[in-house]
Amino acid sequence: MKFGGTSVATLPRWQNIRELVASRRAEGARVLVVVSALTGITDALKKLCGEESPGNRRVAAGEIAKRHHELLAQMQLALPTTLGERLSDLTRLAESGPAMLGELAWQAQVQAHGELMSSALGAAFLTHAELPTQWLDARDCLAAIALPNQNERTRLLSAMVESRPDPALNARLAALGDVFITQGFIARESQGRTVLLGRGGSDTSAAYFGALLKAQRVEIWTDVAGMFTANPRQVPSARLLQRLDYEEAQEIASTGAKVLHPRCLSPLREPRVPLLIKDTNRPELEGTVIGPEVRAHAPSVKAISARKGITLVSMESVGMWQQVGFLADVFAQFKTHGLSVDLIGSAETNVTVSLDPTENLLDSDAIAALATDLAKVCRVKVIAPCAAITLVGRGMRSLLHTLSGVLAEFGQLRVHMISQSSNNLNLTFVVDEEVVDALLPHLHELLIGAGSLRTDDSALFGPSWQALYGTGETLDVAAAWWHEAERDRLLKLAAEATPRYVYHLPTVRHQARELKSLAAVDRLHYAVKANTHPAILAALAEEGFGFECVSPGELKFVMAHVPAAAPLLFTPNFAPRDDYAWALTTRATVSLDSLYPLEHWGELFRGREIVLRVDLGRGLGHHEKVRTGGSGSKFGLPVDQLDVFLQLADAHGVIVRGLHAHLGSGILDDKHWGDVYSQLASLAERIGSVSFIDIGGGLGVPSHPGEARLDISALDRVLREVKAAYPHYQLWMEPGRFLVADAGVLLAKVTQQKGKGALRYLGLDTGMNSLIRPALYDAWHEIVNLTRLHEPATALYQIVGPICESGDVLGSDRRLPEATEGDVVLIAQAGAYGKVMSSPYNMRDEASEVIIDT
């Protein structure tokens, strides 16, 4: 059982370790605990090694000792002899410095003390807690072996260990007791010197011990439940990988997953010892099991990972074609500079390789020195910063014909290299680093999310990160949980009828007033298509909002329900001529976004002032179907057609009074709108007649647990800074979802349940006919059982409706209380693009709408 630095840093964590070890003893197993240094101690020891003054080193050693004494005090323990010896030894090493041992050997011995001290402390605590524990020096068990390609630094600071089963060690431990604690990260070499196992050393130590003892299993206890299909910090919908073989797990670990170091899997393969990754804080979760079995299943993508900070080195020479020894000369330079190559791509006159910062020191001096030496034999080009996006799964080559959607995502990006592994386990794309954060969640949805290419394998794909860790987390969204305060009223409304939309006008006003705090914005227009309920329109009119409409129907409806003084925008797309002709008879400001209206209906617009919507060449948003910029979108005039548009406008006496751009929805980056304003302002300077700039909407509303809220004060700072450079333009915005999403919920009742394999389906009396966003956009809405709001969430459900479509899924992998027929289920953030996008499909009754205004 291996426990990392955070797991051994506090008394409650040690109490947790005690319970976990006791549970394994209760199963009849003997237990070897492998521990890391306390959090931050290894860094402190490295800092000590960097101090030149003995006095400074003594002070650093004293601070490290103080940290351990503080933890001992929390445990109410006297200083154990073993720990006292280690603290004294550290002080001696600090005072003596590297003179006697040599720099590298001294560093290794100093840094080894982190684990030596934490394990000594742990042995004392566990024994005091009535779990007698033997302290074991890992250096007496793990023998480092010298490899031919190692230099002195790697032999001492990144050693390898012999890992064949050792029956004698097993017998020796059996005679000593049942519970042992030892150190990760350290071993001993043939000359008796202490050596370190390098990055991920504690995981690797646990694997070495598991192999030497031919253990029943190795358990890696960490702060997550296991390996996921993507980094859940970037992709909250990432799913737990419940079972993997050694090779797949190693690919996932080596291509970006941080939960497990890839070196720790190799020792376990020959003795076929399984490895289990578990969450220290939630031991009831199943975790990930990694073992020798290659499961029989269809080829599929099991994970997608990303590594940033990649540097590409491109080497080109006409003379390399069929030249014997050229590659040997080139790669000799990488060896000379101590750089490990990751990916390799080759052509007749070019070889390009990638360097991974996790395995190399990639500072500018190291790269410059390499490039200087390589320039003697070829032309060199360094490309950085890059990122490597890797798809992992067995049988990747047989999946290529199904990846057209994925390849299309890379179509508009600069792809510097594509590498397909020789073991048929991965496919890697190297792209510019800046695109990764936005690209990764979208690729995950295409590959592993709902409706993706993945096999429906519930034994492999476990619950999502949201399902496991989202329960109980409060989203940082103002007024988002008004429905908890209104629970009794909502239950009463649901008892009268479901399905039912309920809108909370105080939340609409709260959101409106937050946007009105944007001092830089001169006019706000509500995007009517988000929700057309008359009470919402009236509330926003009272708050001083204008209204943005996209059809004559919306214009007529708004004019019937808001005061005549409320400003109106008409922003259609591919509308017929009659729509424009009618809109021009109203008070609405009309927008054009293509050449066609002026080319063919120029007389209709003669003498008019219009708004021009332009496409700035890119789209943003939480899903491809809400991105409204770039060549793949039907919206906006391409900037390269601007001169032609202006010529047509001059010919018909049309004045471009405003410039408009809207690139997508669900954007949480406050800098986005500043960039749009700057670009539009620079275009406006060319046009000369522009008086206002409309930077669109798309203000994101966080839905996933832990997702950061859009910082309105930061947005105001961004807009004020940019507007200061262009003070002569009015600034307009047109928010929609931001104003109303949190103000609305959809209420439904449980109809029935169904078990199917490992999945449990929970049926509701409405589905995609009332709320199509999950099916259309893969949108994530929080779902709660309102009837059992405060009961423990013990069941994992797929939430579905009654519509005759496989896509009728409102939520996947949702952890809720055990449900009963008739329970009221609440679907949150349904105030935007809910009722307005509903339909009578399957001739199901449409959801009614109710207003709460108190």
C-alpha positions in Angstrom: 0.0 0.0 0.0 1.6 3.2 -1.2 0.6 6.6 0.2 1.8 9.9 -1.2 2.9 13.2 0.4 -0.6 14.7 1.0 -1.7 11.3 2.5 1.0 11.4 5.2 1.0 15.1 6.0 -1.7 15.4 8.7 -3.0 13.5 11.7 -6.4 12.8 10.1 -4.7 11.4 7.0 -2.6 9.1 9.2 -5.8 8.0 11.0 -7.2 7.2 7.6 -4.1 5.1 6.8 -4.5 3.2 10.1 -8.0 2.3 9.2 -7.1 1.2 5.7 -4.2 -1.0 6.9 -6.4 -2.5 9.6 -9.0 -3.4 7.0 -6.4 -5.2 4.9 -5.2 -7.1 8.0 -8.8 -8.1 8.7 -8.8 -9.7 5.2 -5.9 -11.9 6.4 -3.2 -10.1 4.4 0.2 -9.0 5.6 0.8 -5.4 4.7 3.8 -3.4 3.5 3.2 0.4 3.6 5.3 2.5 1.3 5.3 6.3 2.0 6.5 9.5 0.4 7.9 12.4 2.3 5.5 14.8 3.9 4.1 17.3 1.3 6.7 20.0 0.6 9.6 18.3 2.4 11.3 16.9 -0.8 11.3 20.5 -2.2 12.6 21.8 1.1 15.4 19.2 1.0 16.3 20.2 -2.6 16.4 23.8 -1.6 18.7 22.8 1.3 21.0 21.2 -1.2 21.2 24.4 -3.1 22.4 26.5 -0.2 26.1 27.2 -0.2 26.4 28.4 3.4 26.5 25.7 6.2 24.6 28.2 8.3 21.8 28.4 5.8 21.7 24.7 5.5 21.4 24.3 9.2 18.5 26.7 9.3 16.8 24.8 6.5 17.3 21.5 8.3 15.8 23.1 11.4 12.7 24.1 9.6 12.3 20.6 8.2 12.7 19.1 11.7 10.2 21.6 13.1 7.6 20.4 10.6 8.0 16.8 11.8 7.9 17.9 15.5 4.6 19.7 14.9 3.0 16.6 13.4 4.4 14.5 16.3 2.7 17.0 18.7 -0.6 16.6 16.9 -0.2 12.8 17.3 0.6 13.3 21.0 3.8 11.2 20.6 7.2 11.5 22.0 10.1 11.6 19.6 10.8 8.1 18.4 14.4 6.9 18.4 14.3 6.1 14.7 13.1 9.6 13.8 15.5 11.3 16.2 18.4 9.5 14.5 17.2 10.7 11.1 16.9 14.3 12.2 20.4 14.2 13.7 21.8 12.7 10.5 20.2 15.4 8.4 21.7 18.1 10.6 25.1 16.4 10.3 24.8 16.3 6.5 23.7 19.9 6.3 26.7 21.0 8.3 29.3 18.8 6.4 28.0 19.6 2.9 29.0 17.6 -0.2 32.8 17.6 0.4 33.1 14.1 1.8 30.6 12.3 -0.3 30.7 14.2 -3.6 28.0 16.5 -4.8 25.5 13.9 -6.3 25.9 11.3 -3.6 25.4 14.0 -1.0 22.3 15.3 -2.7 20.9 11.7 -2.9 21.5 11.1 0.8 20.0 14.4 1.9 16.9 14.0 -0.2 16.4 10.4 1.0 15.7 11.8 4.5 12.2 12.9 3.5 10.9 9.3 3.2 13.2 8.1 6.0 11.6 10.6 8.4 8.0 10.2 7.4 8.2 6.4 7.6 9.8 6.6 11.1 7.0 8.9 12.2 4.4 6.6 10.7 5.8 3.5 12.3 5.5 5.2 15.7 2.0 6.4 15.1 0.6 3.1 13.8 2.2 1.1 16.7 0.8 3.6 19.2 -2.6 3.2 17.5 -2.5 -0.6 18.4 -1.3 -1.7 15.0 2.2 -2.9 15.7 4.4 -1.9 12.7 8.0 -2.7 11.9 10.1 0.0 10.4 12.0 -1.3 7.3 14.9 0.4 5.6 14.1 0.2 1.8 17.8 0.4 1.0 18.3 -3.1 2.7 15.7 -4.5 0.2 16.0 -2.6 -3.1 19.3 -3.0 -4.9 20.0 -0.5 -7.7 21.5 -1.9 -10.9 23.9 -0.1 -13.2 22.8 0.2 -16.9 25.2 0.9 -19.7 23.5 4.1 -20.9 23.5 5.7 -17.4 25.9 8.4 -16.3 26.8 9.2 -12.7 23.8 11.6 -12.3 21.2 9.1 -13.5 22.8 6.2 -11.5 22.5 8.3 -8.3 19.3 10.4 -8.9 17.2 8.2 -11.2 18.3 4.7 -10.5 16.8 1.4 -11.6 16.3 -1.6 -9.3 16.4 -5.4 -9.7 12.8 -6.6 -9.4 12.8 -10.4 -9.7 10.8 -12.1 -7.0 13.0 -12.6 -3.8 11.7 -15.6 -1.7 14.4 -14.9 0.9 13.1 -11.3 1.5 9.6 -12.7 1.8 10.6 -15.3 4.4 12.6 -12.7 6.3 9.6 -10.4 6.6 7.3 -13.2 7.5 9.5 -13.9 10.5 9.4 -10.3 11.7 5.7 -9.5 11.7 2.5 -8.7 9.7 2.7 -4.9 9.2 5.7 -3.0 7.9 6.4 0.5 6.8 9.2 1.6 4.5 10.2 4.4 2.1 9.5 5.1 -1.4 11.9 6.9 -3.7 15.2 5.4 -2.3 17.4 2.3 -2.8 21.1 1.4 -2.5 23.7 0.7 -5.2 26.5 -1.8 -5.2 29.0 0.5 -3.6 26.7 1.0 -0.6 25.6 4.6 -1.6 22.0 5.8 -1.2 20.4 6.4 -4.6 17.1 8.0 -5.6 14.5 6.5 -8.1 13.7 9.8 -9.7 10.3 11.3 -10.5 7.4 9.1 -9.4 9.9 7.2 -7.3 7.4 6.2 -4.5 5.0 4.6 -7.0 8.0 2.8 -8.5 9.2 1.6 -5.1 5.8 0.1 -4.3 5.9 -1.7 -7.6 9.5 -3.0 -6.9 8.4 -4.3 -3.5 5.2 -5.8 -5.1 7.4 -7.7 -7.6 10.1 -8.8 -5.1 7.4 -10.2 -2.7 5.1 -11.4 -5.5 2.3 -9.6 -3.6 -1.3 -10.3 -3.9 -1.6 -6.8 -5.2 -0.1 -3.3 -5.1 -2.4 -0.5 -4.0 -1.6 3.1 -4.9 -3.6 5.4 -2.6 -3.9 8.9 -4.0 -6.4 11.8 -4.1 -8.5 10.5 -7.0 -10.4 7.3 -7.7 -8.1 6.0 -10.5 -7.3 6.7 -14.1 -9.8 8.6 -16.1 -10.6 8.9 -19.8 -9.1 12.4 -19.7 -7.7 14.8 -17.2 -10.9 15.5 -15.2 -9.7 19.0 -14.2 -10.0 19.9 -17.9 -12.8 17.5 -18.8 -15.3 17.1 -16.0 -17.2 14.5 -18.0 -14.2 12.2 -18.1 -15.1 8.6 -17.0 -13.3 6.3 -14.6 -11.4 3.5 -16.3 -12.2 0.5 -14.2 -10.0 -2.1 -15.8 -6.9 -1.8 -17.9 -4.0 -4.0 -18.9 -0.4 -3.0 -18.2 0.3 -1.8 -21.7 -2.8 0.5 -22.0 -2.2 1.9 -18.5 1.4 2.6 -19.3 0.5 4.4 -22.5 -2.1 6.6 -20.7 0.4 7.3 -17.9 3.3 8.1 -20.3 1.2 10.4 -22.5 0.0 12.8 -19.8 -1.9 11.2 -16.9 -0.3 12.3 -13.6 -2.0 9.9 -11.3 0.5 7.1 -11.9 4.1 7.1 -13.1 4.7 4.9 -16.1 7.9 3.4 -14.6 5.9 1.7 -11.9 4.2 -0.8 -14.2 7.2 -2.5 -15.8 8.3 -4.4 -12.6 4.8 -5.9 -12.2 4.5 -7.4 -15.6 6.7 -10.5 -15.3 5.4 -11.6 -11.9 1.8 -10.6 -13.0 1.1 -8.6 -9.9 -2.1 -6.5 -10.3 -2.0 -2.8 -9.4 -5.0 -1.0 -7.9 -5.4 2.8 -7.8 -7.7 4.0 -5.0 -8.8 7.3 -3.4 -7.5 7.7 0.1 -10.4 10.0 1.1 -13.1 7.8 -0.5 -12.0 4.2 -0.1 -15.5 2.9 -1.0 -15.0 3.9 -4.6 -13.9 1.0 -6.8 -10.9 2.5 -8.4 -8.9 1.3 -11.4 -7.5 -2.2 -11.6 -4.5 -2.7 -13.8 -3.5 -6.3 -14.5 -2.1 -8.7 -17.0 -5.3 -9.6 -18.8 -5.9 -8.3 -22.3 -9.6 -8.2 -22.4 -11.4 -9.3 -25.5 -13.4 -6.3 -26.8 -13.8 -4.3 -30.0 -11.0 -1.7 -30.6 -11.9 1.6 -29.0 -10.4 4.8 -27.8 -10.1 4.5 -24.0 -8.5 7.8 -23.1 -7.3 11.1 -24.5 -4.5 12.9 -22.9 -2.4 16.0 -23.4 1.1 17.1 -22.6 2.1 20.8 -22.8 5.5 22.3 -23.1 6.6 20.1 -25.9 9.5 21.3 -28.1 9.8 20.1 -31.7 13.2 20.0 -33.4 13.0 19.8 -37.2 16.2 18.7 -39.0 16.4 19.0 -42.7 19.1 18.1 -45.2 18.9 17.1 -48.9 22.1 15.1 -48.2 20.4 12.8 -45.7 18.4 10.8 -48.3 19.8 7.2 -48.2 22.9 8.5 -46.5 24.4 5.8 -44.2 24.9 7.0 -40.6 23.1 10.4 -40.9 20.6 9.5 -38.2 23.3 8.1 -36.0 25.2 11.4 -36.3 22.0 13.4 -35.5 20.9 11.4 -32.5 24.5 11.3 -31.1 24.0 15.0 -30.5 20.9 14.4 -28.4 22.9 11.9 -26.4 25.7 14.3 -25.9 23.4 17.0 -24.6 21.5 14.5 -22.4 18.2 14.9 -24.1 15.7 12.1 -24.5 13.7 12.0 -27.7 10.0 11.2 -27.5 8.2 11.2 -30.9 9.9 10.8 -34.2 8.6 11.7 -37.7 10.7 11.2 -40.8 10.7 12.0 -44.6 13.3 11.7 -47.3 14.9 15.0 -46.4 13.6 15.7 -42.9 13.5 14.2 -39.5 11.4 15.9 -36.7 11.5 14.8 -33.1 9.7 16.0 -30.0 11.3 16.6 -26.6 9.1 16.2 -23.5 9.8 18.6 -20.6 8.9 15.9 -18.0 11.9 13.9 -19.1 14.3 16.7 -20.1 15.5 20.0 -18.9 14.3 22.2 -21.8 15.6 25.6 -20.9 16.6 28.0 -23.7 20.3 27.4 -23.2 20.0 23.6 -23.6 18.0 24.0 -26.8 20.3 26.6 -28.2 23.4 24.4 -27.5 21.7 21.4 -29.2 20.7 23.5 -32.3 24.3 24.9 -32.6 25.7 21.4 -32.8 23.0 20.0 -35.1 23.5 22.9 -37.5 26.9 21.4 -38.4 25.1 18.5 -40.2 21.7 19.9 -41.1 19.3 22.9 -41.1 17.6 23.1 -37.7 14.2 24.6 -36.8 12.9 24.7 -33.3 9.1 24.9 -32.9 7.7 25.7 -29.4 5.6 25.8 -27.3 3.7 22.8 -28.6 1.4 20.2 -27.1 0.9 16.5 -27.8 -2.7 15.2 -27.8 -2.7 11.4 -27.7 -5.6 9.0 -28.3 -5.0 5.7 -26.4 -6.6 2.3 -27.0 -5.9 -1.1 -28.4 -6.2 -1.5 -32.2 -5.8 2.2 -33.1 -4.9 1.4 -36.7 -8.2 -0.4 -37.2 -10.1 2.7 -35.9 -8.6 5.2 -38.4 -11.6 4.9 -40.8 -14.0 6.0 -37.9 -12.0 9.0 -36.8 -13.1 11.4 -39.6 -14.9 13.7 -37.1 -11.8 13.8 -34.9 -9.5 14.6 -37.9 -11.9 17.3 -39.0 -11.3 19.1 -35.6 -7.6 19.3 -36.5 -8.4 20.6 -39.9 -8.2 24.3 -39.0 -5.2 23.9 -36.7 -1.5 23.9 -37.3 -0.7 20.2 -36.9 3.1 19.9 -36.7 3.4 16.1 -36.4 1.2 13.0 -36.4 2.7 9.9 -34.8 1.1 6.4 -34.7 2.8 4.1 -32.2 4.4 0.9 -33.4 2.5 -1.1 -30.7 -0.8 0.0 -32.1 -1.8 1.6 -28.8 -1.8 5.3 -29.6 -2.2 8.1 -32.1 -0.6 11.5 -31.3 -1.1 14.9 -32.8 1.4 17.7 -32.0 -0.3 21.1 -32.2 0.3 24.7 -30.9 0.0 24.7 -27.1 -2.6 27.5 -27.1 -5.4 25.4 -28.6 -5.3 22.5 -26.2 -7.5 23.6 -23.4 -10.5 24.3 -25.7 -9.9 21.3 -27.9 -9.5 18.6 -25.3 -13.1 18.6 -23.9 -14.6 18.6 -27.4 -12.4 15.7 -28.6 -13.4 13.8 -25.5 -17.1 14.2 -26.3 -16.5 13.0 -29.9 -14.5 10.0 -28.8 -15.8 8.8 -25.4 -18.9 11.0 -24.6 -22.5 10.3 -25.3 -23.1 9.1 -28.9 -19.4 8.7 -29.5 -17.3 6.0 -31.1 -16.8 4.2 -27.9 -18.1 0.7 -27.2 -20.9 0.5 -24.7 -18.7 -1.3 -22.2 -19.9 -0.6 -18.6 -17.2 -2.9 -17.2 -14.5 -0.6 -18.6 -16.0 2.8 -18.4 -17.1 3.7 -14.9 -18.9 6.8 -13.6 -17.8 10.2 -14.7 -15.8 12.6 -12.5 -18.9 14.7 -12.1 -20.9 11.7 -10.8 -18.1 10.7 -8.4 -17.0 14.1 -7.1 -19.7 16.5 -8.1 -22.2 15.5 -5.5 -22.3 18.1 -2.7 -20.2 20.7 -4.5 -21.9 24.1 -4.7 -21.5 25.9 -8.0 -20.1 29.4 -7.8 -23.2 30.9 -9.4 -25.1 33.7 -7.8 -28.7 32.7 -7.0 -28.3 29.4 -8.8 -29.9 27.5 -6.0 -33.0 29.6 -5.4 -34.9 26.4 -6.1 -33.6 24.9 -2.8 -35.2 27.8 -0.9 -38.3 27.4 -3.0 -38.4 23.6 -2.7 -41.9 23.3 -1.0 -43.5 25.6 -3.7 -41.8 23.6 -6.5 -43.0 20.3 -5.1 -46.5 21.8 -4.9 -46.3 23.0 -8.5 -45.1 19.6 -9.6 -48.0 17.9 -7.8 -50.4 19.9 -9.9 -48.8 19.0 -13.2 -45.6 17.9 -14.9 -43.6 18.5 -17.0 -43.4 22.1 -16.0 -41.0 25.0 -16.5 -40.7 27.3 -13.5 -39.0 30.7 -13.8 -37.7 32.8 -10.9 -37.8 36.5 -11.8 -35.7 37.7 -8.8 -32.8 35.7 -10.4 -33.4 37.3 -13.8 -33.2 40.8 -12.1 -30.1 39.8 -10.2 -28.3 38.7 -13.4 -29.5 41.8 -15.2 -28.1 44.2 -12.5 -24.8 42.4 -12.5 -24.4 43.1 -16.2 -25.5 46.7 -15.7 -22.5 47.1 -13.4 -20.3 46.9 -16.6 -19.4 50.6 -16.7 -17.8 50.3 -20.1 -21.0 49.1 -21.8 -23.4 51.7 -23.2 -26.3 49.5 -24.2 -27.4 45.9 -23.3 -29.8 44.0 -25.6 -31.4 40.8 -24.4 -31.1 37.9 -26.9 -34.8 37.1 -27.1 -34.3 33.6 -28.5 -33.1 32.4 -25.1 -36.5 32.7 -23.5 -39.5 34.6 -24.8 -41.8 34.4 -21.8 -43.6 37.8 -21.5 -42.9 38.2 -17.8 -39.1 37.8 -18.5 -39.3 40.4 -21.3 -41.2 42.8 -19.1 -38.7 42.4 -16.2 -35.7 43.0 -18.5 -37.5 46.0 -20.0 -37.9 47.4 -16.5 -34.2 47.0 -16.0 -33.5 49.1 -19.1 -32.5 46.4 -21.5 -33.0 46.5 -25.3 -34.0 43.4 -27.2 -32.2 41.5 -30.0 -34.5 39.5 -32.3 -33.7 37.2 -35.1 -37.1 36.9 -36.9 -40.2 38.9 -37.6 -42.1 36.7 -35.2 -39.7 37.6 -32.4 -39.9 41.3 -33.3 -43.7 41.3 -33.3 -43.9 39.4 -30.0 -41.4 41.7 -28.3 -43.1 44.9 -29.6 -46.4 43.6 -28.2 -44.9 43.1 -24.7 -42.4 45.8 -24.0 -42.6 49.6 -24.0 -42.2 51.4 -27.3 -39.1 53.1 -25.9 -37.2 49.9 -25.6 -34.4 49.7 -28.3 -34.7 46.8 -30.8 -32.1 45.0 -32.9 -33.0 42.7 -35.8 -30.1 40.3 -36.6 -31.4 37.7 -39.0 -29.3 35.2 -40.9 -30.1 33.9 -44.4 -33.6 35.5 -44.1 -35.8 36.1 -47.1 -36.2 39.6 -48.6 -39.7 40.1 -47.1 -38.2 39.8 -43.5 -35.9 42.7 -44.2 -38.6 44.7 -45.9 -41.0 44.4 -42.9 -38.3 45.0 -40.3 -37.3 48.2 -42.1 -40.8 49.5 -41.3 -40.2 49.1 -37.6 -38.0 51.0 -35.1 -35.5 48.1 -35.1 -31.9 48.6 -36.1 -31.3 46.1 -38.9 -28.2 44.0 -39.4 -26.7 42.4 -42.5 -24.0 39.7 -42.6 -23.4 38.9 -46.3 -23.0 40.5 -49.7 -26.2 39.0 -51.1 -28.8 41.5 -49.8 -26.9 44.5 -51.2 -26.0 42.7 -54.4 -29.6 41.7 -55.2 -31.9 44.0 -53.0 -29.8 47.1 -52.8 -32.7 49.5 -53.5 -34.4 48.1 -50.4 -31.7 49.5 -48.2 -31.0 52.7 -50.1 -30.3 55.6 -47.7 -30.5 53.3 -44.6 -28.2 53.0 -41.7 -27.4 49.3 -40.9 -25.2 47.2 -38.7 -22.7 44.9 -40.4 -22.0 41.6 -38.7 -18.5 40.3 -39.6 -16.8 36.9 -39.1 -13.5 37.4 -37.3 -12.3 34.0 -38.5 -12.7 31.9 -35.4 -15.5 30.4 -33.3 -15.6 29.7 -29.6 -18.0 28.0 -27.3 -18.8 24.8 -25.3 -19.9 22.8 -28.4 -19.3 23.0 -32.1 -23.0 23.8 -32.8 -22.9 27.0 -30.8 -19.7 28.3 -32.4 -20.8 31.1 -34.7 -17.5 32.2 -36.2 -14.9 30.7 -38.6 -15.3 29.2 -42.1 -17.4 26.3 -40.6 -20.1 28.7 -39.5 -22.8 30.3 -41.6 -22.8 33.6 -39.7 -21.0 36.8 -40.5 -19.3 38.5 -43.5 -15.8 37.2 -44.0 -13.3 40.1 -43.3 -11.7 39.5 -46.7 -15.1 40.6 -48.3 -15.3 43.8 -46.4 -14.0 46.0 -49.2 -16.6 44.6 -51.6 -19.4 45.1 -49.1 -18.4 48.8 -48.6 -18.3 49.4 -52.3 -21.9 48.0 -52.6 -22.9 50.1 -49.6 -21.5 53.3 -51.2 -23.3 52.4 -54.5 -26.7 52.3 -52.7 -26.2 55.0 -50.2 -26.1 52.6 -47.3 -24.3 53.8 -44.2 -22.6 51.2 -41.9 -23.3 52.7 -38.5 -22.4 49.7 -36.4 -20.1 46.7 -36.5 -21.1 43.4 -34.8 -19.4 40.1 -34.1 -20.6 37.1 -32.0 -18.3 34.1 -32.0 -20.2 31.6 -29.9 -21.8 30.8 -26.6 -20.7 29.5 -23.2 -17.5 31.5 -23.1 -16.0 32.0 -19.6 -12.8 33.8 -20.6 -13.3 37.5 -19.7 -10.5 38.5 -22.2 -12.5 37.3 -25.2 -14.7 40.3 -25.5 -11.8 42.7 -25.2 -10.2 40.9 -28.2 -13.4 41.2 -30.2 -13.8 44.9 -29.4 -10.2 45.6 -30.4 -10.6 43.8 -33.7 -13.9 45.5 -34.5 -12.6 48.9 -33.6 -9.6 48.5 -35.9 -12.1 47.6 -38.7 -14.3 50.6 -37.8 -11.3 52.9 -38.2 -11.1 51.8 -41.8 -14.8 52.3 -42.5 -15.2 55.8 -41.0 -19.0 55.9 -40.5 -19.2 53.5 -37.5 -20.5 55.0 -34.2 -21.1 51.8 -32.2 -19.6 48.4 -31.8 -21.6 45.3 -30.8 -19.4 42.6 -29.3 -22.2 40.1 -29.1 -23.0 37.8 -26.2 -22.1 34.3 -25.3 -21.3 35.0 -21.7 -20.9 31.6 -20.1 -22.8 30.2 -17.2 -20.9 27.5 -15.3 -22.7 24.2 -15.1 -20.1 21.6 -14.0 -19.1 21.3 -10.4 -15.9 23.3 -9.8 -16.2 25.3 -13.0 -15.1 28.9 -12.5 -17.7 31.6 -12.9 -17.3 34.4 -15.4 -15.7 37.3 -13.5 -17.9 40.3 -14.4 -15.6 42.8 -12.6 -12.6 41.4 -14.6 -14.6 41.7 -17.8 -15.4 45.3 -16.9 -11.7 46.0 -16.5 -10.9 44.4 -19.8 -13.5 46.4 -21.6 -12.6 49.7 -20.0 -9.0 49.3 -20.9 -9.8 48.6 -24.6 -12.5 51.3 -24.8 -10.0 53.8 -23.5 -8.1 53.3 -26.7 -11.3 53.8 -28.8 -13.5 56.2 -26.7 -15.4 57.5 -29.8 -17.4 54.2 -30.2 -20.4 53.2 -28.1 -20.2 49.7 -26.8 -23.1 47.3 -27.1 -23.6 43.7 -25.9 -26.4 41.2 -26.4 -26.4 38.6 -23.6 -29.0 35.8 -23.5 -28.3 32.7 -21.5 -26.4 34.5 -18.8 -29.6 36.4 -17.9 -32.1 33.5 -17.7 -30.4 30.1 -17.6 -30.2 30.0 -13.8 -33.6 31.5 -13.4 -35.4 28.4 -14.8 -35.9 24.8 -13.9 -37.7 21.9 -15.5 -39.8 19.7 -13.2 -40.6 16.1 -14.1 -41.7 13.0 -12.4 -40.1 9.6 -12.2 -42.1 7.0 -14.2 -40.1 3.8 -13.9 -36.6 2.2 -13.7 -34.8 -0.4 -15.7 -31.6 -2.4 -15.1 -29.6 -3.3 -18.2 -26.2 -4.9 -17.7 -24.3 -2.7 -15.3 -26.4 0.4 -16.1 -29.5 1.6 -14.3 -32.0 3.8 -16.3 -34.3 6.2 -14.5 -37.2 7.3 -16.6 -39.0 10.7 -16.5 -42.3 11.8 -17.9 -40.6 14.2 -20.3 -37.3 14.2 -22.3 -35.7 15.7 -25.3 -39.1 17.0 -26.5 -39.0 19.5 -23.6 -35.3 20.0 -23.2 -33.2 19.2 -26.3 -29.9 20.8 -25.2 -28.4 17.5 -23.8 -29.2 15.7 -27.1 -28.3 18.6 -29.4 -25.2 20.1 -27.6 -24.1 17.3 -25.2 -25.1 20.0 -22.6 -24.7 19.1 -18.9 -27.5 20.2 -16.6 -27.5 19.5 -12.9 -30.2 17.0 -12.0 -31.6 16.5 -8.5 -34.3 14.4 -6.9 -36.2 17.2 -5.3 -38.4 14.8 -3.3 -35.3 13.3 -1.7 -33.1 16.4 -1.8 -31.1 15.7 1.4 -31.0 11.9 1.2 -27.6 10.2 0.4 -26.8 9.8 -3.3 -26.3 6.0 -3.5 -27.6 5.1 -7.0 -25.9 5.8 -10.3 -28.5 6.5 -13.0 -28.8 7.3 -16.7 -31.7 9.8 -16.7 -33.9 9.3 -19.8 -37.3 10.4 -21.1 -40.1 8.7 -23.0 -39.2 9.8 -26.5 -38.6 7.1 -29.1 -35.0 8.1 -29.8 -31.7 6.7 -28.5 -30.6 10.3 -27.9 -33.4 10.9 -25.4 -30.9 11.2 -22.5 -31.1 14.1 -20.1 -28.1 13.1 -18.0 -25.6 10.3 -17.9 -23.9 8.8 -14.8 -25.8 10.9 -12.3 -25.5 9.9 -8.7 -28.8 10.4 -6.9 -30.8 9.0 -4.0 -32.7 5.8 -4.7 -35.8 6.9 -6.6 -39.4 5.8 -6.5 -42.1 6.3 -9.0 -43.7 9.7 -8.6 -40.6 11.4 -7.2 -40.1 14.9 -8.5 -36.9 15.5 -10.4 -35.5 19.0 -11.0 -33.4 19.8 -14.0 -31.4 23.0 -13.4 -30.3 25.8 -15.7 -33.3 25.3 -17.9 -34.3 28.9 -18.2 -32.4 29.4 -21.5 -33.1 27.5 -24.7 -35.5 25.1 -22.9 -39.2 25.8 -23.6 -38.3 27.9 -26.7 -36.6 24.8 -28.4 -39.2 22.3 -27.2 -41.5 20.4 -29.6 -44.5 18.2 -29.8 -42.4 15.3 -31.1 -44.1 11.9 -30.5 -47.2 14.0 -29.8 -46.2 14.3 -26.1 -47.8 17.1 -24.1 -45.6 20.2 -24.0 -44.4 21.5 -20.7 -46.3 24.4 -19.1 -44.6 27.5 -17.8 -45.0 29.1 -14.3 -43.6 32.4 -12.9 -42.3 32.9 -9.4 -41.9 36.6 -8.6 -41.3 36.9 -4.8 
